[in-house]
C-alpha cells in the first residue's frame, strides 16, 4: 500500500517524466498480487452463493480488509461490507 501511495505521489509531482517508471511499477505491483487475486476468484467461484446471501464471501472480504488495518462495517444492505480508511487529517 505504501508503494502505491508513493507511486501516486510521484505521478502528481513529476508530470510526464514518471510515465514509463509508473508503468513498470504498476506492472510489478500487479504481478505481485495477481496470484492472490486469482486464488480469491477461484475460491469464490468454487463455492458460489446466492445473490444477497453471500455470507462466506463477505466474511472473507471483511477479514482481508481488517488485515489491512481498515475499520470494517458489515451487514450493509444484508451482506455488504465497507472498509473505512482513516487518514491523519479530518
GUVEXTOR-18828 format. One record per residue (C-alpha): residue in three letters; x, y, z. Coordinates in pm, whole numbers, padded with zeros to 5 digits, always signed. Layout:
N
AlaXYZ...
***
This chain:
90
Unk+00000+00000+00000Unk+00287+00236+00080Unk+00433+00173-00264Unk+00102+00265-00427Unk+00089+00591-00231Unk+00446+00668-00337Unk+00363+00594-00698Unk+00057+00821-00692Unk+00255+01097-00522Unk+00526+01059-00782Unk+00263+01092-01056Unk+00139+01420-00914Unk+00486+01570-00870Unk+00672+01464-01180Unk+00422+01506-01466Unk+00514+01328-01789Unk+00856+01214-01663Unk+00704+00944-01444Unk+00506+00772-01720Unk+00746+00490-01808Unk+00860+00436-01449Unk+00498+00428-01335Unk+00405+00169-01597Unk+00690-00050-01475Unk+00594-00008-01109Unk+00226-00077-01177Unk+00320-00390-01370Unk+00538-00500-01077Unk+00262-00435-00821Unk+00002-00614-01031Unk+00237-00908-01074Unk+00296-00927-00701Unk-00075-00964-00620Unk-00216-01133-00929Unk-00172-01488-00795Unk-00362-01398-00476Unk-00643-01232-00674Unk-00672-01541-00896Unk-00686-01757-00583Unk-00970-01543-00443Unk-01163-01558-00770Unk-01130-01936-00792Unk-01239-01978-00431Unk-01542-01752-00474Unk-01646-01934-00793Unk-01583-02279-00647Unk-01825-02205-00363Unk-02091-01983-00521Unk-02353-01815-00305Unk-02695-01686-00397Unk-02741-01316-00455Unk-02779-01122-00130Unk-02677-01439+00059Unk-02300-01410+00015Unk-02221-01470+00381Unk-01893-01658+00331Unk-01773-01418+00062Unk-01849-01110+00272Unk-01675-01268+00573Unk-01362-01324+00361Unk-01371-00966+00230Unk-01419-00826+00581Unk-01132-01036+00718Unk-00898-00919+00443Unk-00990-00553+00494Unk-00927-00591+00867Unk-00588-00749+00792Unk-00503-00429+00602Unk-00582-00226+00912Unk-00909-00080+00788Unk-01215-00020+01000Unk-01482-00258+00869Unk-01860-00224+00869Unk-02057-00536+00782Unk-02417-00629+00716Unk-02464-00328+00489Unk-02783-00397+00291Unk-02768-00754+00425Unk-02429-00891+00315Unk-02242-00576+00211Unk-01900-00485+00350Unk-01743-00141+00372Unk-01378-00073+00453Unk-01305+00270+00603Unk-00960+00415+00558Unk-00881+00683+00813Unk-00618+00943+00728Unk-00421+01168+00961Unk-00634+01471+00874Unk-01003+01541+00925
***
